[in-house]
Amino acid sequence: MDKPGTLYIVATPIGNLGDISARALEVLGSVDAICAEDTRHTRQLLSHFAMERPLLALHQHNEEAQAGQLVARLQSGDSLALVSDAGTPLVSDPGFRLVRAARAAGIRVSPVPGACAAIAALSVAGIASDRFAFEGFLPAKSGARRERLARLASEPRTLVFYESAHRIEESLADMAAALGPDRRVVLARELTKLFETVLDGGLSELLARVQADPNQRKGEFVLVVEGVGDEAESQLIEGRRLYGKLSAHLPPSAAAKLAAELSGAPRKALYGGDS
């Protein structure tokens, strides 16, 4: 029986091609095939490094169907690499179903670390990075986006988001409304690329800067948002959010009592609406 192959999870550059590692090039050049989110994009990357390997399309629309076939190929002895369009696979990109299936089948899954836009942005933000929550992309629809942000308003950890050019203004506006206009944020745009910019300030301030400069509405964005630093403030924000939900279904006193129990906030501060 053939020895099973290895599934390599290979990080690729997020902009500057000089950021690819020697090990990534070695692995990409040696595997039997490369699973790519967009084969055209990956073919261009390989061409830049004078490499040519068989490419297999693996994206959110076919991953579940393809995972079984790819695992069978790994079991037969082939080694495969998984790449995304840019950065580290599985971070707001397809791949976890394949990795899960490979691990369940006893296949070795090996990381080839490298660029990741979220970590790159966090490293230059100057915002606490000892504890952070990666939230990926916010919902595209405004109602769902505001609801998600309302749930995150009391989060004490630093928050990291990805955002696209056509929603950056809307997302900043919704963040200012949900998290507060003065909540500190760092906007990292086009990291490692020619027009890289890193802006910081309050949410309302950055929204105004983005609205005033069309260039700041182009490209790919990472938003690093400061968490709530004070535990009592965090509890109060969450308590008020819960009270707002519960008071639609319970008498005010009962809603305040339950919201206080769940959040740790003072009941009087919730019932009275002030701190």
C-alpha positions in Angstrom: 0.0 0.0 0.0 1.3 3.4 -0.9 2.4 5.7 1.9 -0.2 8.6 2.2 0.9 12.0 0.9 1.0 15.3 2.8 -1.4 18.2 2.5 0.6 21.5 2.7 -1.1 24.7 3.7 1.0 27.3 2.0 0.9 31.0 2.7 1.6 33.3 -0.3 2.3 37.1 -0.5 -0.5 39.6 0.2 1.1 42.1 -2.2 4.8 42.2 -2.4 6.0 39.0 -4.1 9.3 39.3 -2.3 7.6 38.2 0.9 7.2 34.5 -0.3 9.4 32.2 1.7 12.1 29.8 0.3 10.2 26.9 1.9 7.0 27.9 0.2 8.7 27.9 -3.2 10.3 24.5 -2.4 6.9 23.0 -1.5 5.0 24.5 -4.4 7.6 23.2 -6.8 7.6 19.7 -5.4 4.0 18.7 -4.8 2.0 16.7 -7.3 -0.7 19.4 -7.6 -1.7 22.7 -6.1 -5.3 23.4 -4.9 -6.0 27.1 -5.7 -8.9 29.4 -4.9 -8.4 31.0 -8.3 -6.2 29.0 -10.7 -5.6 32.0 -12.9 -4.2 34.0 -10.1 -2.0 31.2 -8.8 -0.7 30.5 -12.3 0.5 34.1 -12.5 2.3 33.6 -9.2 4.0 30.4 -10.3 4.9 32.0 -13.6 6.6 34.9 -11.8 8.9 32.3 -10.2 9.4 30.3 -13.4 7.4 27.4 -12.0 4.7 25.2 -13.5 2.6 22.7 -11.6 -0.9 21.1 -12.2 -3.6 23.4 -10.7 -6.9 22.3 -9.2 -9.7 24.8 -8.5 -10.9 24.7 -4.9 -13.2 27.4 -3.7 -16.3 27.9 -1.6 -18.7 26.6 -4.3 -17.0 23.3 -4.9 -14.9 22.5 -1.8 -17.4 20.2 -0.1 -17.8 18.2 -3.3 -14.1 18.1 -4.0 -12.8 17.3 -0.5 -13.4 13.5 -0.8 -11.7 13.2 -4.1 -8.7 15.1 -2.9 -8.4 13.0 0.2 -8.5 9.9 -1.9 -5.7 11.3 -3.9 -3.7 12.0 -0.8 -4.3 8.5 0.5 -3.0 7.1 -2.8 0.4 8.8 -2.1 0.1 12.2 -3.9 1.1 15.3 -1.9 -0.9 18.5 -2.5 -0.5 22.1 -1.6 -3.4 24.4 -0.7 -3.1 28.1 -1.5 -5.5 31.1 -1.4 -5.4 34.1 -3.7 -3.2 35.9 -1.1 -2.0 35.3 2.4 -2.7 32.3 4.6 -5.3 29.8 3.5 -8.4 29.3 5.7 -8.2 32.9 7.1 -11.4 34.3 5.6 -10.8 31.9 2.7 -11.9 28.4 1.7 -10.1 25.3 2.9 -11.2 24.2 6.3 -13.5 21.4 4.9 -10.6 19.9 3.1 -8.3 20.2 6.1 -10.9 18.6 8.3 -11.5 15.7 5.9 -7.8 15.1 5.5 -7.2 15.1 9.3 -10.1 12.8 9.8 -8.6 10.4 7.2 -5.3 10.4 9.1 -3.5 12.5 6.4 -0.6 14.6 7.6 -1.5 18.3 7.2 1.6 20.6 7.4 1.6 24.5 7.5 4.0 26.5 5.5 3.7 29.9 7.3 4.0 33.3 5.8 2.0 36.5 5.1 -1.4 37.1 6.7 -3.0 40.5 6.3 -4.7 40.4 9.7 -1.4 39.8 11.6 0.5 42.2 9.4 -2.0 45.0 10.3 -2.0 44.1 14.0 1.8 44.3 14.0 1.8 48.0 12.9 -1.4 49.2 14.6 0.0 50.1 18.0 -3.1 48.7 19.6 -3.0 46.0 22.3 -2.2 42.7 20.6 -1.9 40.3 23.5 -5.6 39.4 23.1 -7.6 39.9 19.9 -10.6 38.6 18.1 -10.6 38.1 14.4 -14.0 38.8 12.9 -13.2 38.5 9.2 -15.7 40.3 7.0 -18.8 41.9 8.5 -22.2 41.0 6.9 -22.9 42.8 3.7 -26.4 43.8 4.6 -26.6 46.8 6.9 -29.1 45.4 9.4 -27.0 42.2 10.0 -23.8 44.3 10.1 -25.2 46.6 12.8 -26.5 43.7 14.8 -23.1 42.0 14.7 -21.4 45.3 15.8 -23.8 45.8 18.6 -22.9 42.4 20.0 -19.2 43.3 19.8 -19.5 46.7 21.4 -18.6 45.4 24.9 -15.8 43.2 23.7 -12.6 43.9 25.7 -10.3 42.4 23.2 -8.9 44.1 20.1 -11.1 43.5 17.1 -9.7 42.8 13.6 -11.9 43.0 10.5 -11.4 42.7 6.8 -13.4 45.0 4.5 -13.7 45.7 0.8 -13.5 49.0 -1.0 -17.2 49.3 -1.8 -18.3 48.9 1.8 -15.5 50.6 3.8 -17.5 53.9 4.3 -20.7 52.1 5.4 -18.8 49.8 7.8 -16.9 52.7 9.4 -20.2 54.6 9.8 -21.8 51.6 11.4 -18.8 51.1 13.7 -18.9 54.7 14.8 -22.6 54.3 15.7 -22.3 51.0 17.5 -18.9 51.3 19.1 -18.8 55.0 19.7 -17.3 57.8 17.5 -14.1 58.1 19.5 -13.3 54.4 19.7 -9.7 54.1 18.4 -9.2 52.3 15.1 -6.3 51.7 12.7 -7.1 51.4 9.0 -4.5 49.4 7.1 -4.9 49.6 3.3 -3.1 47.8 0.5 -0.5 46.3 2.9 2.9 45.6 1.3 1.7 47.1 -2.0 2.8 50.3 -3.7 0.0 52.5 -2.2 0.1 51.1 1.3 -1.3 53.4 3.9 -1.9 53.0 7.7 -4.2 55.6 9.3 -5.3 55.9 12.9 -7.7 57.9 15.0 -11.2 57.8 16.3 -13.9 56.0 14.2 -15.6 59.2 13.2 -12.3 60.9 12.4 -11.2 58.1 10.1 -14.6 58.0 8.4 -14.2 61.7 7.6 -10.7 61.1 6.2 -11.9 58.2 4.0 -14.8 60.2 2.7 -12.6 63.2 1.9 -10.0 61.2 0.0 -11.1 59.0 -2.9 -7.7 57.2 -2.8 -8.5 55.9 0.7 -11.6 54.1 -0.6 -9.6 51.9 -3.0 -8.0 48.6 -2.4 -8.2 46.0 0.4 -8.6 47.0 4.0 -7.9 45.6 7.5 -9.5 47.5 10.4 -8.0 47.1 13.9 -10.3 48.4 16.5 -9.5 48.9 20.2 -11.5 46.9 22.6 -13.2 48.3 25.7 -10.4 48.7 28.2 -12.5 48.9 31.4 -14.4 45.8 32.6 -17.2 47.8 34.3 -17.7 49.8 31.0 -17.8 46.5 29.1 -20.4 45.1 31.4 -22.5 48.2 31.2 -22.4 48.2 27.4 -23.4 44.6 27.2 -26.1 45.0 29.9 -27.7 47.9 28.1 -27.7 45.9 24.8 -29.4 42.9 26.6 -31.9 45.2 28.4 -32.9 46.7 25.0 -33.6 43.2 23.7 -35.3 41.9 26.8 -37.5 44.9 27.5 -39.4 44.3 24.3 -40.7 41.1 25.9 -40.6 41.6 29.7 -41.6 44.3 32.1 -38.8 46.8 32.6 -37.9 45.7 36.1 -37.7 42.0 35.1 -35.7 42.9 32.0 -33.2 44.9 34.0 -32.8 42.1 36.6 -32.1 39.5 34.0 -29.8 41.7 31.9 -27.9 42.5 35.1 -27.5 38.9 36.0 -26.3 38.0 32.5 -23.9 40.9 32.0 -22.7 41.7 35.5 -23.8 45.4 35.1 -25.6 47.2 38.0 -29.3 46.7 37.7 -30.1 50.4 38.5 -27.8 51.6 35.8 -29.8 49.5 33.3 -33.2 50.3 34.6 -32.5 54.0 34.9 -30.6 54.2 31.6 -27.6 56.0 33.1 -24.3 55.0 34.7 
